[in-house]
C-alpha cells in the first residue's frame, strides 16, 4: 500500500513537472496558484528568449599575401549516449563555444571597430586555437577567422550573416596586433 502511494505520488509529481515546462505556460495557474498547488521546478529551457541562430567559426590561411579558402571549424561535436551522465570531453568544445560567443558579443558591442575586440580573451583564445591546433596550408605565414550566424528562413533555406572578421594574425608569435589598445588602458 505504501509503495503504491509513493509510486503514484512520484509519478504525479513527475507529470506535473513535465506539464509545468510547457512553453505556453497555460497550466502554470493551475499548478502553482490553483487548486492543485503542486510545487514544481521551472526548468523551461532557452527561455525567455530562445536561441534561433547558429554560430559558425571559419578560418583561412594567408600564403604569400593571398588568402585561401574558408574552412569551417566544428564547434559542437556529436556526443555519445553516456554523455548525459559523464561528458569529460566537453571542456574543449565548451571553451571554444564560449570564446565564440564572447567574441560575437564584443564584435556587436564595438560595431565596426575591430582593434578593441582583438584584446578580448575570447578573440585571443580563438586566434591561438587556430594558430596552434588546426592544420595550415604549406607556406602559410598568417591566418584569419570569421564568425557567422545562420538561421532558417524556410524549411529548405538558411540565411547566413557574417558578424565578425578578424585581422590577419601570424602563425607564430603573439596574435594581438601591435596597434591594438593595451589591456591596462
C-alpha positions in Angstrom: 0.0 0.0 0.0 2.8 2.4 1.0 4.8 1.5 -2.2 1.8 2.2 -4.4 1.1 5.6 -2.7 4.7 6.7 -3.0 4.9 5.5 -6.6 1.7 7.2 -7.5 2.8 10.5 -5.8 6.1 10.5 -7.5 4.6 9.7 -10.9 2.0 12.5 -10.4 4.8 15.0 -9.4 6.8 13.9 -12.5 3.9 14.5 -14.8 3.2 17.9 -13.1 6.8 18.9 -13.5 6.7 17.9 -17.2 3.5 19.9 -17.7 5.0 22.9 -15.9 7.7 23.0 -18.6 5.3 23.6 -21.5 6.4 26.9 -23.1 2.9 28.3 -23.4 2.6 28.4 -19.6 -1.1 27.5 -19.8 -1.0 25.2 -16.8 1.0 27.5 -14.5 -2.0 29.0 -12.8 -3.5 25.6 -12.1 -0.3 24.1 -10.7 1.0 27.0 -8.6 -1.9 29.2 -7.7 -4.9 27.0 -8.4 -6.5 24.1 -6.6 -3.6 21.7 -7.0 -0.7 23.9 -5.6 1.9 21.4 -6.7 5.5 22.7 -6.1 7.2 22.1 -9.4 10.6 23.3 -10.5 10.7 25.7 -13.5 13.3 24.5 -15.9 12.0 26.0 -19.2 15.0 25.6 -21.4 16.2 28.5 -23.5 13.7 31.0 -22.1 12.6 33.6 -22.1 14.4 34.3 -25.4 15.2 31.0 -27.2 18.3 30.8 -29.4 17.3 30.9 -33.1 20.8 31.4 -34.6 23.7 29.0 -35.0 27.2 30.4 -34.7 29.9 29.2 -37.1 33.7 29.6 -36.9 35.6 29.7 -40.2 39.3 30.3 -40.8 41.6 30.7 -43.7 45.4 30.8 -44.2 47.3 33.6 -45.9 50.1 32.4 -48.2 52.3 34.8 -50.0 49.8 37.6 -49.2 46.9 35.7 -50.8 44.0 34.4 -48.8 43.0 30.8 -49.1 39.6 29.2 -48.9 37.5 29.5 -45.8 37.3 26.2 -43.7 34.7 25.6 -41.0 35.9 24.6 -37.5 33.3 22.3 -35.9 32.3 24.0 -32.6 29.8 21.4 -31.4 30.5 17.7 -31.7 28.2 14.7 -31.5 28.1 13.2 -28.1 28.0 9.6 -27.1 24.8 8.3 -25.4 26.5 8.2 -22.0 27.3 12.0 -22.1 24.1 12.6 -20.2 25.9 11.3 -17.1 29.6 11.6 -17.9 30.9 14.0 -20.6 34.5 14.7 -19.7 35.4 15.6 -23.3 33.0 18.5 -23.2 35.6 21.0 -21.8 37.4 21.9 -25.0 34.2 22.3 -27.2 32.6 24.3 -24.4 35.6 26.6 -24.2 35.6 27.1 -28.0 31.8 27.8 -28.0 32.2 30.3 -25.1 35.1 32.1 -26.8 33.0 32.3 -30.0 30.0 33.8 -28.1 32.3 36.2 -26.2 33.9 37.4 -29.4 30.5 37.8 -31.1 29.3 39.9 -28.1 32.4 42.0 -28.3 32.0 42.5 -32.0 28.4 43.6 -31.6 29.4 46.0 -28.7 32.2 47.6 -30.7 30.5 47.7 -34.1 32.9 48.2 -36.9 35.9 48.8 -34.6 38.0 45.6 -34.8 41.0 46.6 -32.8 39.3 46.7 -29.4 37.9 43.2 -30.0 41.5 41.8 -30.5 42.4 42.3 -26.8 39.4 40.4 -25.6 40.0 37.0 -24.1 37.6 35.2 -26.5 39.3 36.6 -29.6 42.8 35.7 -28.3 41.6 32.1 -27.4 40.1 31.6 -30.9 43.2 33.0 -32.6 45.6 30.9 -30.5 43.4 27.8 -31.1 43.6 28.4 -34.9 47.3 29.2 -34.6 48.3 26.1 -32.6 45.7 23.4 -33.1 44.4 23.5 -36.7 46.1 22.3 -39.9 47.6 25.1 -42.1 48.4 25.3 -45.7 52.0 24.7 -46.7 53.9 28.0 -46.7 51.2 29.9 -44.9 52.5 32.7 -42.7 49.3 34.2 -41.4 45.7 33.2 -40.7 42.3 34.9 -40.2 39.0 33.8 -38.8 35.4 34.8 -39.4 32.3 34.3 -37.2 28.9 33.8 -38.9 25.3 33.5 -37.8 23.0 31.2 -39.7 19.3 30.8 -39.1 16.4 29.1 -41.0 14.3 31.4 -43.2 12.3 28.4 -44.5 12.5 24.7 -44.2 14.7 24.5 -47.3 16.8 27.6 -46.9 19.1 29.3 -44.3 20.2 32.9 -44.1 23.9 33.3 -43.5 25.1 36.6 -41.9 28.8 37.4 -41.4 29.2 39.1 -38.0 33.0 39.5 -37.5 36.2 39.0 -39.5 39.4 39.1 -37.6 42.6 40.8 -38.6 45.3 38.6 -40.1 47.5 37.2 -37.4 50.9 35.4 -37.7 51.0 31.7 -37.3 53.9 32.1 -34.9 54.1 34.6 -32.0 51.5 36.9 -30.5 48.1 37.1 -32.1 47.3 40.6 -30.9 48.1 43.3 -33.3 50.8 45.8 -32.2 48.5 48.8 -32.8 45.7 47.3 -30.5 44.9 49.2 -27.3 46.7 47.9 -24.3 44.9 45.8 -21.7 45.8 48.3 -19.0 44.0 51.2 -20.7 
